[in-house]
Amino acid sequence: MDNRTAILNKVKKNQPISSPHPGIPSFDLPEDLIERFGVALSNIGGELKLFPNYDSVIEEVGQCLEDNNNRSYLSNTNLQTSEVEPHTTIVRGEIAVAENAAVYVNTDLLPDRAIPFLGFRLIVVLPQSNLCYNMHQAYAQLDIANHGFGVFIAGPSATADIAQVLVRGAHGPSKMEVWMYK
């Protein structure tokens, strides 16, 4: 018997007993997903604003458009303005994830997939009912097969590559807000 065969026989003989995969553990869900999302978003430099209904969000969007040189792309509204250098970009989010404050944006609804990353301030609007606990639940709810392109966005752009100094807005918005309504 050659060395190779002898080694393989020893490995085969000394393998551990096979057992089934334990699966993904389940964790207790926090009682207040909105609070969990807000803390996670704050920890990564973002801000959560809660609204009583969709109409109050539209009022606030209108105020933003009056106050600044802004761009807004909220489907199903008549707020479709566009400027060359937007200060604030407002987009619709589909799903928010409480554990990491990521929000899924389906960029098929936008004229260009780069829009969420062009302004100084990014505002993502979605209903509180679209908040889930973790990424497993988020992907289970998404119909990715019917999207051309979508992205999870978590917090404002940030890097500490140079001299280990944190810089927000190095390659995207410097500020991110998530506006949730009931």
C-alpha positions as CSV (number, residue, x, y, z in Angstrom):
1,M,0.0,0.0,0.0
2,D,1.4,3.4,-0.9
3,N,1.5,6.4,1.4
4,R,-1.4,8.2,-0.2
5,T,-3.8,5.3,0.3
6,A,-2.6,4.7,3.9
7,I,-3.3,8.4,4.8
8,L,-6.7,8.3,3.1
9,N,-7.6,5.1,4.9
10,K,-6.7,6.6,8.3
11,V,-8.7,9.8,7.5
12,K,-11.7,7.7,6.5
13,K,-11.4,5.5,9.6
14,N,-11.1,8.5,12.1
15,Q,-13.9,10.7,10.8
16,P,-16.4,12.1,13.4
17,I,-19.9,10.7,13.5
18,S,-22.2,12.5,11.0
19,S,-25.0,14.6,12.5
20,P,-27.7,16.7,10.8
21,H,-27.1,20.4,10.4
22,P,-28.6,22.3,13.4
23,G,-30.2,25.0,11.2
24,I,-30.4,28.7,11.8
25,P,-31.1,29.5,15.5
26,S,-34.1,31.6,16.3
27,F,-33.8,34.5,18.6
28,D,-36.3,36.3,20.7
29,L,-37.6,39.2,18.8
30,P,-37.5,42.6,20.5
31,E,-40.8,43.9,21.6
32,D,-40.4,47.2,19.8
33,L,-39.0,46.8,16.3
34,I,-39.3,50.5,15.7
35,E,-37.2,51.4,18.7
36,R,-34.6,48.7,17.7
37,F,-34.5,50.1,14.2
38,G,-34.1,53.7,15.5
39,V,-31.2,52.7,17.8
40,A,-29.4,50.8,15.0
41,L,-29.9,53.7,12.6
42,S,-28.6,56.2,15.2
43,N,-25.6,54.0,15.9
44,I,-24.5,54.3,12.2
45,G,-25.2,58.0,11.9
46,G,-28.7,58.1,10.6
47,E,-32.0,59.5,12.0
48,L,-35.5,58.0,12.3
49,K,-38.5,60.3,12.0
50,L,-42.0,58.9,12.8
51,F,-45.2,60.3,11.2
52,P,-48.8,59.6,12.1
53,N,-49.8,58.9,8.4
54,Y,-48.7,59.2,4.8
55,D,-50.3,62.6,4.3
56,S,-48.1,64.1,7.0
57,V,-45.1,62.7,5.2
58,I,-46.2,64.4,1.9
59,E,-46.6,67.7,3.8
60,E,-43.0,67.4,5.1
61,V,-41.7,66.4,1.6
62,G,-43.4,69.6,0.2
63,Q,-41.6,71.7,2.9
64,C,-38.2,70.1,2.0
65,L,-38.7,70.9,-1.6
66,E,-39.5,74.5,-0.8
67,D,-36.6,74.9,1.6
68,N,-33.8,73.5,-0.5
69,N,-32.6,72.7,-4.0
70,N,-34.0,69.2,-3.9
71,R,-34.8,66.1,-5.8
72,S,-37.8,63.9,-4.9
73,Y,-38.8,60.5,-6.4
74,L,-41.7,59.1,-4.4
75,S,-43.9,56.9,-6.6
76,N,-47.6,57.4,-6.5
77,T,-47.3,61.1,-5.7
78,N,-47.1,64.2,-7.8
79,L,-43.8,65.2,-6.2
80,Q,-41.4,64.4,-9.1
81,T,-39.1,67.5,-9.2
82,S,-35.5,67.3,-10.3
83,E,-32.6,69.7,-10.1
84,V,-29.0,69.4,-11.3
85,E,-27.3,69.3,-7.9
86,P,-29.8,68.2,-5.3
87,H,-29.4,68.9,-1.7
88,T,-31.9,66.3,-0.6
89,T,-33.0,63.1,-2.4
90,I,-36.2,61.4,-1.2
91,V,-37.0,57.9,-2.3
92,R,-39.5,55.2,-1.4
93,G,-38.2,52.2,0.6
94,E,-39.7,48.8,0.4
95,I,-38.5,47.0,3.5
96,A,-36.6,48.1,6.6
97,V,-34.5,45.8,8.8
98,A,-34.4,46.4,12.6
99,E,-31.2,44.5,13.4
100,N,-29.0,46.6,11.2
101,A,-31.1,49.6,10.0
102,A,-30.8,48.6,6.4
103,V,-33.6,49.8,4.1
104,Y,-34.3,48.1,0.7
105,V,-34.8,50.5,-2.2
106,N,-36.1,49.1,-5.5
107,T,-34.3,51.3,-8.0
108,D,-36.6,50.1,-10.8
109,L,-38.9,52.8,-9.5
110,L,-36.3,55.6,-10.1
111,P,-35.2,57.1,-13.4
112,D,-31.6,56.2,-12.6
113,R,-30.3,53.7,-10.0
114,A,-27.6,56.1,-8.8
115,I,-30.2,58.7,-7.5
116,P,-30.1,57.6,-3.8
117,F,-26.3,58.2,-3.7
118,L,-26.1,61.7,-5.4
119,G,-27.6,64.1,-2.9
120,F,-26.1,65.4,0.3
121,R,-29.1,64.2,2.4
122,L,-31.0,61.0,1.7
123,I,-34.5,60.5,3.0
124,V,-36.1,57.0,2.6
125,V,-39.9,56.9,3.2
126,L,-41.8,53.7,4.1
127,P,-44.7,52.4,6.2
128,Q,-44.0,51.0,9.7
129,S,-45.7,47.8,8.6
130,N,-42.8,47.1,6.3
131,L,-40.3,46.8,9.2
132,C,-39.0,43.3,9.9
133,Y,-36.5,42.0,12.4
134,N,-33.6,40.6,10.4
135,M,-32.2,40.1,6.9
136,H,-33.6,36.5,6.7
137,Q,-37.1,37.9,7.1
138,A,-36.4,40.8,4.7
139,Y,-35.2,38.5,1.9
140,A,-38.2,36.2,2.5
141,Q,-40.5,39.2,1.9
142,L,-38.8,40.5,-1.2
143,D,-39.7,39.4,-4.7
144,I,-36.2,39.8,-6.1
145,A,-36.9,37.9,-9.3
146,N,-39.1,40.8,-10.4
147,H,-36.6,43.5,-9.7
148,G,-34.0,44.6,-12.1
149,F,-31.9,46.2,-9.5
150,G,-32.4,47.1,-5.8
151,V,-30.1,47.9,-2.9
152,F,-30.0,47.7,0.9
153,I,-28.9,51.1,2.2
154,A,-27.7,51.4,5.8
155,G,-26.9,54.8,7.2
156,P,-25.0,57.6,5.5
157,S,-21.9,57.0,3.6
158,A,-18.9,56.8,5.9
159,T,-15.2,55.9,5.7
160,A,-12.2,56.2,8.0
161,D,-9.6,55.0,5.5
162,I,-7.3,58.0,5.6
163,A,-5.6,58.7,9.0
164,Q,-8.4,56.8,10.7
165,V,-10.6,59.9,10.7
166,L,-14.3,59.2,10.2
167,V,-15.7,61.1,7.2
168,R,-19.4,61.0,6.4
169,G,-20.3,61.6,2.7
170,A,-17.1,60.5,1.2
171,H,-18.9,58.4,-1.5
172,G,-22.6,59.1,-1.1
173,P,-25.0,61.1,1.1
174,S,-23.6,62.6,4.3
175,K,-26.9,62.3,6.0
176,M,-29.6,59.6,6.0
177,E,-33.1,59.9,7.4
178,V,-35.7,57.2,7.4
179,W,-39.3,58.5,7.6
180,M,-41.8,55.9,8.8
181,Y,-45.5,56.4,8.8
182,K,-48.4,54.4,10.3
